[in-house]
Amino acid sequence: MSDFLTGKNRLGEDRDPLAVVGRLARSCEGSTTLSALGDPRDGPRTIAERSAAQPYPNPHPLGGDTLVHLLDDTW
């Protein structure tokens, strides 16, 4: 990784991409999980099935089970 990504910014914050995403996630004041948004426990399967039926262009095709696992992680 370049020094730009691994160094510190002017505020002394880490510029590592994982650290940046972590700070962004922690800065969200609203709900950050599907369950906190009121999605039922079986919601990830329903969302995955609907998404698989009407796929969005994606460089990596996502099948139903892959989407379920991804959405389960967000629940």
C-alpha positions as CSV (number, residue, x, y, z in Angstrom):
1,M,0.0,0.0,0.0
2,S,1.2,3.5,-0.7
3,D,2.2,5.8,2.1
4,F,-0.8,7.9,1.3
5,L,-3.1,5.1,2.4
6,T,-1.2,4.0,5.4
7,G,-0.2,7.4,6.8
8,K,-2.1,10.0,8.8
9,N,-4.2,12.9,7.5
10,R,-3.9,16.5,8.7
11,L,-6.1,15.7,11.7
12,G,-3.8,12.8,12.7
13,E,-6.4,10.2,11.7
14,D,-5.4,6.9,10.1
15,R,-5.8,6.8,6.3
16,D,-5.9,3.1,6.1
17,P,-9.1,2.2,4.1
18,L,-10.4,-0.2,6.8
19,A,-9.9,2.5,9.4
20,V,-11.6,5.1,7.2
21,V,-14.6,2.8,6.7
22,G,-14.7,2.0,10.4
23,R,-14.8,5.7,11.3
24,L,-17.6,6.3,8.7
25,A,-19.7,3.4,10.1
26,R,-19.2,4.6,13.7
27,S,-20.2,8.1,12.7
28,C,-23.6,7.0,11.6
29,E,-26.2,8.1,14.1
30,G,-29.0,6.1,12.6
31,S,-29.7,2.4,12.4
32,T,-26.8,0.4,10.9
33,T,-28.4,-3.1,10.7
34,L,-31.4,-4.5,8.9
35,S,-32.8,-5.7,12.3
36,A,-32.6,-2.2,13.8
37,L,-34.4,-0.9,10.7
38,G,-37.3,-3.3,11.5
39,D,-36.5,-5.9,8.9
40,P,-37.9,-9.3,10.0
41,R,-35.5,-12.2,10.6
42,D,-36.5,-13.8,7.3
43,G,-36.1,-10.5,5.5
44,P,-32.6,-11.3,4.0
45,R,-33.9,-14.3,2.2
46,T,-36.8,-12.3,0.7
47,I,-34.5,-9.5,-0.3
48,A,-32.0,-11.9,-1.8
49,E,-34.7,-13.7,-3.8
50,R,-36.1,-10.4,-5.2
51,S,-32.7,-9.1,-6.0
52,A,-31.7,-12.4,-7.8
53,A,-34.9,-12.2,-9.8
54,Q,-34.1,-8.6,-11.0
55,P,-30.3,-8.4,-10.9
56,Y,-28.5,-5.1,-10.9
57,P,-25.4,-5.1,-13.2
58,N,-22.6,-6.3,-11.0
59,P,-19.0,-7.3,-12.0
60,H,-19.4,-10.3,-9.7
61,P,-22.7,-12.2,-10.2
62,L,-24.5,-12.7,-6.9
63,G,-26.7,-15.7,-6.6
64,G,-29.4,-16.2,-4.0
65,D,-27.3,-17.9,-1.4
66,T,-24.5,-15.4,-1.7
67,L,-26.9,-12.6,-1.2
68,V,-28.5,-14.3,1.8
69,H,-25.2,-14.7,3.5
70,L,-24.3,-11.0,2.8
71,L,-27.7,-9.8,4.0
72,D,-27.6,-12.2,7.1
73,D,-24.3,-10.5,8.0
74,T,-26.1,-7.1,7.9
75,W,-29.0,-8.3,10.0
